[in-house]
Amino acid sequence: MAIKKLGNSFERLGIVRKINELVAQVNKLIDAKSTPALVFTPAAGAAADTNIAIADIKTEDELIAVLRYDMNEGKVDGITNLVGEAKISSAGNIQIDTTVTTGDLLLVVWNDKSASA
């Protein structure tokens, strides 16, 4: 199964094209029988311990990365991987334990276990 491409949520940062190029390269290398089905989902940040909607994610899936694009006046101040404090809280949702990400952009990378089985 191929990795899904990103939509326009990150267009203003100019990273969509680069990430989609990477996705295309990775897709060429994927053997659907032995490789995880990685999904890249952009999302808006939220308060700590608050559900963040991630379409199609299930509790049995595996979080690979939760990249926080720390935004300041429309520019990225830094990128941090918050996967260590993130969890799939319920079908369709993740939560980040202590870090407030309100106003930031997130890129959630997860393994769709049902697609890679």
Residue pairs with C-beta under 8 A, 6 or more apart in sequence:
1 30
1 32
1 37
1 112
1 115
1 116
2 27
2 30
3 23
3 26
3 27
3 30
3 37
3 38
3 39
3 40
4 23
4 39
4 40
5 20
5 23
5 24
5 40
6 16
6 19
6 20
6 23
6 40
6 42
6 107
7 16
7 42
8 16
9 42
9 43
9 105
10 16
10 19
10 42
10 69
10 105
10 107
12 74
13 69
13 76
13 105
19 40
19 107
23 40
26 38
29 35
32 116
35 116
36 62
36 64
36 111
36 112
36 116
37 111
37 112
37 115
37 116
38 64
38 109
38 110
38 111
38 112
39 56
39 57
39 109
39 110
39 111
39 112
40 107
40 108
40 109
41 54
41 55
41 57
41 107
41 108
41 109
41 110
42 105
42 106
42 107
42 108
43 52
43 53
43 54
43 105
43 106
43 107
43 108
44 52
44 104
44 105
44 106
45 52
45 68
45 100
45 101
45 102
45 103
45 104
45 105
45 106
46 52
46 96
46 101
46 102
47 100
47 102
48 96
48 97
48 98
48 99
48 100
49 95
49 96
49 97
49 98
50 95
51 89
51 90
51 93
51 94
51 95
52 93
52 94
52 95
52 96
52 101
52 106
52 108
53 92
53 93
54 92
54 93
54 94
54 108
54 110
55 92
56 92
56 112
57 88
57 91
57 92
57 93
57 94
57 108
57 110
57 112
58 88
58 91
58 112
58 113
58 114
59 88
59 90
59 91
60 113
60 114
61 88
61 110
61 111
61 112
61 113
61 114
62 110
62 111
62 113
63 83
63 86
63 87
63 88
63 94
63 108
63 109
63 110
64 83
64 109
64 110
64 111
65 81
65 83
65 107
65 108
65 109
66 81
66 82
66 83
66 86
66 94
66 96
66 106
66 107
66 108
66 109
67 79
67 80
67 81
67 82
67 106
67 107
67 108
67 109
68 79
68 80
68 81
68 82
68 99
68 101
68 104
68 105
68 106
69 76
69 79
69 104
69 105
69 106
69 107
70 76
70 77
70 78
70 79
70 80
70 104
71 77
71 103
71 104
71 105
82 96
82 99
82 101
82 106
85 96
85 97
85 98
85 99
86 94
86 95
86 96
86 97
87 94
87 95
87 97
88 94
88 110
89 95
94 108
